[in-house]
Amino acid sequence: MIPTSISPTVATGDPGRIWTTSSSTRLHSPQQTPIRRRISLCRSASIQSSSDFVGRSISNQHKSKTAHDDEKSQIREMFQQAKRLERQGQWRKASSLLNDILALDATDAHSYLALAKLEARRNRIQEAARVFERGTVACPQSIHLWQAWAVHEDSQSQGGPKARELYERAFHIDPYNPYVCHAYGLLERRGQNFQAAQELWERALEKKSTAALVCSLGELWIGQQRYEQARALYDLHVAKLTTRREQVEVYLAYAWLEERYLRNVARARDLLQAALHVDPSSSWAQVALARLEGRRSGGQSNHREAQEEVTLQRLTKDNFIPSTTSTDKAGQQPLKSKKSLAQSTRRIEKTNCHDGRVFNALAKIQVKARKYDKARRILREGLQHYSRDFSLWQAAGKVEERLGNVTGARSCYATSLCIQPSAPTLVAYALLELKHPVEKRVNFSRCQGLFEEALLVDPRHGPAYNSYGNALLKRGQVDAARAIFERGVQANCSDAASVFHGYAKLELSMGNVSRGRQLLQQGLEQARWQHLGMDSPHRDRARFLAHTLGMLELNSDNPLEARRVFMDGLRRYGNSSSQLLLGAAMSEMKLGNEDSARPLYEKAVAVNPRHAQAWQVWGVMEMRAGRWDDAQTLFQCGLRSNPKHGALWLAYATLEGRKGHAQVSRTLFTKGLQHAPNHTPLLQAWASLELRQGNWSAARLLITQALTRDKHNGSGWLVAAEIEKRTGNNGLVLLLLLRGLECAPNCVELYRALGDALLSAGKIQEAREIYERGMDIDPQYATLYHSLAQLEAQVFNLEGLSKLNKKAAIHFQTDKFGGSGMGATAINSQKSEKDRTNRRSNDSDKERRTSADGVLGQKLKMGRSRTRVPPEVTALAQRIVEEEVEENAEARRVRNAATTEDPVAFLECLSSASLMDNELLLGDFLSSLDDDGPCRRRHNKDDLDESSNVQSDA
């Protein structure tokens, strides 16, 4: 019960007014009784204690907030330190630090994400999945964790159900998230589900525009030839993007669409200018504009590169403030001292570009032109502006390596790695250690560690897999090399062409032609999607896939398919590849379409005047057609642009020999050996010329020298046997042919010649066995069938003729071998018989294709050698080569002897050991080691190179 004498504010029941009433007024009221006074005192004490409690609560909250802020600040600093350690390559310390952060705050989604990605980079796949699982349990609403986990599972299972499930979980949180929609759309596109990918990207673009979504959807429509829709897409969203970097990215894709597919080069140039207007310091836009100007210039490759250089220099001048710091005029060493680094770091603030990509592009142009000193000066200037750009230091190391400054190259690579570990620098460092080891022997374990570290830094770096696999293959570790390439295929590298090209070359070198063809086709398809919507330097590497696949089909006697591959490559990558143009011309020539081949040859030499193979094959075609004056002009043009190409000298000398100008032909052989002393086909052809002229001693001397240099070439043994046959040494002919088969077991011409020699000697059974062995080596060599058929006919072996008839029908798409037989009867009698015949023809095509692949694969496999040269032999050869005084004297003797055009005098001088290079000395030494048994040929160039197809023609 409330007394009536209490103030009205209390009686009204307004509690808010009670705490506002002055306590002093109540205490000193004259009407208060002792009981009321005690009540007032109690109320005053209660009010005072309540005020103290509220004050303490506010103070505790402030202290708690301060402690929480300090903890967050500490976590933020620890996270930044962990990212710095990760960039420096100290991944174990970074992982430990991220785990410490999660011990302090178990709900930090950023740390979970960073830790999971770091574990994935360390190739700890299961540990990364466990971190993702822990993070999604602790932070179930973090869409970035769900999306990153889905991407991780997608990279491991290539679009498996687990990845789709995780993407769906992320959609429950935000169905319009651009990151989730983009990654999920890429998964659907890889699975050829283009409609689902389009719906995902369009749904995300309804809420927010991002460069990744716009470019991916544009690429999808470009692949479907919906160019106008792609143009409208770029026009609509380029203004909606919030950052300059994203706007520049879309402008670059838009410009590529206009130039590559709509053929509107002027519009493309305007778009790149607009990108530079948005961000004048964008090195991406500057390099893209320079490449466009180079392509606009057209014509030869050197003209395009010159135009690129002019554009880049102009952009560099417009965007950089000249430095007043003096530079080393000698230009012999790149910047290395700490003082220079500090000065260059201070000058970074004076520049307007973000990085040194422009200088890298300029230096690359000079390296292509073999102007290494100029490239070194350009990189020095770039390092003055960007001393902390690790890519510039890596490029400087490559230039120093080209100049022979191995110590300087190693120093540049080390500086680049100290600034920031990167996969390209680690790969370059590993290759340097393989070529120029610090010690006398190669420390392959160290090189292997560098390759593995490169793959840890960037698991999607295609050239790392390529170089690593090739290094293992050269050491004979085929299974290990194949495993490395498989890792590269599974990693979905950004430069897929490097991985698939190296993998295909491995399979081809092992004789697996069908597998190599499959890898090349798969790589072309993947590279097509990677380079569909944007210009990229990787497109140049993808041309090698088309060229290798085309040459594979051409060597497999499938010129129609080869022509399709080359033409597809020209449509996809433009007419700026002289290799693809040459391959297309060779396909037309093999099909008998000389009128169609001639314009392609002309384009090939116009694009690259230094492409010696193009001049040579074109000249050979004209020589076969009887246009000897045109062929002579072509050979002279090719030798003027590339005088060290031995096959050109060979073709030119052969032409003069056919015209009856033996003395001119000798002169050309002499000059060819001066420029290309290691080209043994020149010696063989010269010996053939002397053989036709009746100069037996000169021919024997020349072919002996040729076989001394390369005894694995079957043509040399054929010429040697023919010389002895002309001189009447029939017993020596058989010995030479048998020795030739030991050294060149895949040369089917040797089997034919040996079989003919045995048949002439009356050894029927031995000749039959030799013919059959030759047909096993190459079932499509028709001359062996004719020779064996003549043998069987001489002895009236009808069973042998029937067997030979069936074998020829399989490989040559015919039902009979001779002009008559019983295989062609009643073909047109009934429709069912026609169907059976068609089926047999299809089966025969498959068998012929499989047989051709097997023959080519056996040739390629036998062409490889895994023999390792002993270190003491290399040291011996190096000491001989380094005797410069004697070498110069012997070179003068050779030049003096060459003026006499006397093969005997010339070869006496040429046989001097000091004139031979390291490789030739090692070849002669190894030849002396295995004289008692067969050995394999060691190739320095690709077996599928076009030069190997035309040297025999000449």
Order of alpha helices (4+ residues) and beta strands (2+ residues): alpha-alpha-alpha-alpha-alpha-alpha-alpha-alpha-alpha-alpha-alpha-alpha-alpha-alpha-alpha-alpha-alpha-alpha-alpha-alpha-alpha-alpha-alpha-alpha-alpha-alpha-alpha-alpha-alpha-alpha-alpha-alpha-alpha-alpha-alpha-alpha-alpha-alpha-alpha-alpha-alpha-alpha-alpha-alpha-alpha-alpha-alpha-alpha-alpha-alpha
